[in-house]
Amino acid sequence: MCTMIAEQAEIDGSGKGTNGWFTVRQVSVSYDHPYHAPLEHALNIDFVDEAQGPGARVAVELTLESARHLVQTIEAVLAQAEAGGYQERPASAEPR
């Protein structure tokens, strides 16, 4: 049975696909049937730039445990970056 659990967000970053690097503008996160992972349900993350077509996509399918570990790891790295004063500022805020 499909869970129909899904969220989308606008983001700003880069991803590397089969044709090289591309700008990432959206992320779709769902907990539903994966396409490839041998699981009934998985956390599915798709980083995309829809304006560039289907080639501008990076997909990840994770177990719940792996997804939680990823979230903890991301939070730990961000905390270290903030503690070290390494937050990125918008280009308009950069000193000249």
Buried (B, 14 or more C-beta within 10 A) or exposed (E): EEEEEEEEEEEEEEBEBEEEEBEBBBBBBBBBBBEEBEEEBBBBBBBBBEEBEEEBBBBBBBBEEBBEEBEEEEEEEEEEEEEEEEEEEEEEEEEE
